[in-house]
């Protein structure tokens, strides 16, 4: 995830990542604003020492900001270099549909200037871009705090939010339980669709190498080989990169494609060089395919280890990809277990694409689980599930493109579903009400047929929202 940056609000204000160096100024602002400030900092315990609590707070949020797990800023007045408040995104939310909770506080001497609204709008502009958007943000406010409620209402109106009264409840503030109400900004950034028909096709590929195949590594029963501790790209994948770029300059020119990358592949300089070529391509996005391609759903449940590996992979891939990164996940090995969903949500994943509604896939998701349970867990978490393209319970994507009989069915299915179709935007992909045909293959597939294989897409597939169909 992205580290917390300094943000310039306007000619008068800037936001600095909050850290221990703000302790003296925060203490001064805190003491000036008593007792109202306590309502803005619900973690504050009136029975504990102020200096110690503020010091611990700044140390913790500074650490969280460096790894992108939380974003807390000190609001700084440029002319005086004075701290005049705080604005923050945290992961602790009341509704599972939200990825972040937004909070803000302005010191007493700086109120009534619209500062909270200004800085909140600035960070709401930033967070979906930094974390791959679309992003859902929650705001919880004391309805008796007139100034705070007015700021909240203004933000909700600007970002098309709505009330979620089902999660209203009491919050402990200064040793008292106070009623708070909740709002949700459901999908940021706000993107207006261009004129014409919405796209329905999402193209993606996995970057698995030969060493990542379950028969080699990552699977408790199928793996028979020995994988090196240090990843080195195979010659076959290197050649596949060359064929991909050739396809990209020809039939695949401009088509939006999401790459699901395995984090350990960033250890190989040649792999990195190829992937870096894509960072300047505006139609390429990059998601997470795990750290070392362990088939988690095939192993006994281990949330702690999965969480640790996911944190590593999300951090490495997001830092490499920058604005190209999307907090989207595809489970290594192609199957996902229900216990993995809460871990994904905790780490900020907003979309999963690991489900194939086929009989063979349902059996492999996990003992007595099936894809319906996974989909229910995903929906409850607020994430979006994009299942793979299939027909009548028959898989038609991924490995199906290489399996005799299935590959013929896959080619016909892909060709038919992409005829006169349009590739969809991030917004459509992230809107569960919109139907999407998710077509994915593997980068190494480009080595098939003597290097002549290409994705079986119909030549009329378009790469943007247009008023009338036209051939590329």
Protein Blocks (a to p, Z undefined) as FASTA:
>chain_A
ZZdddddfblmbccddddfklmmmmmmmmmmmpcklmmmmmmbcfkbcfklmmmmmmmmm
mmmmmnopaccdddddfklopafbdcdddfbdfbfkbmbdcdddddfklgonommmmmmm
mmmmmmmmmnopacdddddddfklmklmmmmmmmmmmnopacdfklgccddeehiacddd
ddddfbccdddddedjddfbdcdddfbdfklpmklgopaklpmbdcdfbdcddfklmmmm
mmmmmmmmmmmgoiacdddddfklmmpmklmmmmmmmmmpmkbccddebjnopafklpcc
dfklmmmmmmmmmmmmmmmnmmmpccddddehhiacfklmmmmmmnopabdcfbccdfkl
mmmnoghkbjmlmmmmmmmnopacdddddeehiafehjlmmgghjlmmmmmmmmmmmgop
acddfklmmmmkbccddddddfklmmggnhpaccdddfkbccbdcfbdcdZZ
